[in-house]
C-alpha cells in the first residue's frame, strides 16, 4: 500500500504541489501577522453610521481562504481522473495486477490517496480562515471568516462524495465512459442553469438575506457544529461505500488473488 501511495504521489508531481501550498500558506500567515487589521494603513480604514471601525484590507483578506478552497477543490477534481489515467498510459495497472498483491490493494491506494489529499486541503483551509479572522478588526471580515469556517466541512464532505463517485466510474467503466457521464452531467447542469437565468424568476436572489444567514450561524453554534459533524460523517460513509462497491466490481486483467 505504501509503495502504491508513493507511486501516485510521484506521478501527480506531489512534491511540487506540497512546496507550492506550503509556501503560499506561510506567506499568507506572515502577511496577515505583519499587516493585521489594527496596524493597517489609515487609507483602508473608515467608519459606518454607528461609529464602528471598518477595514477594507480585512475584507480583502477575508476572501483569500475562499479562493484557496476553490483552488484546492479544482486540484482534487483534477487529480481524481489523473491518478487513474496516468497508470493506464504508463501501463502501471497491468504491472501491478501481475504482482502478488491483495485483491483490493490498488483500489484502496487510490481512495486512500484522494482521502489524504482532501484532509490536507481541509486542514489548510482551516488554517487560512482562522488566520484571516484572528488578525481582523472589521466585523464583516470576521463574519465572513466565521461563515467560511462554518461551511467548510460540508464543502469538503461534498467534495469527498464527488471524488468517490468519480473514482468508482473511472476504475470500473474506464476513462472514456466515465468522462462521457461526467461531461454529460455538467452539460445538463449548465443548460439547466442557463435556462433558469433566461426564463426563471431571478427575483428570488434578492430575497436572500445574507446578513441574517451570518447572524444565524453566529448565534446557533451548536446547530452549525451538528451540521458539520453530520455532513462529514455522511461524506465519509458514502466515500467508504463507493470504495466497497468499487472493490466488489473491479476486475483488472491478469490479477493474482
Secondary structure by P-SEA (a helix, b strand, c coil): caaaaaaaaaaaaaaaaaaaaaaaaaaaaaaaaaccccccccccccccccbbbbbaaaaaaaaaaaaaaaaaaaaaaaaaaaaaaaaaaaaaaaaaaaccccccaaaaaaaaaaaaaaaaaaaaaaaaaaaaaaacccaaaaaaaaaaaaaaaaaaaaaaaaaaaaaaaaaaccaaaaaaaaaaaaaaaaaaaaaaaacccccccccccaaaaaaaaaacaaaaaaaaaaaaaaaaaaaaaaaaaaaaccccccccc
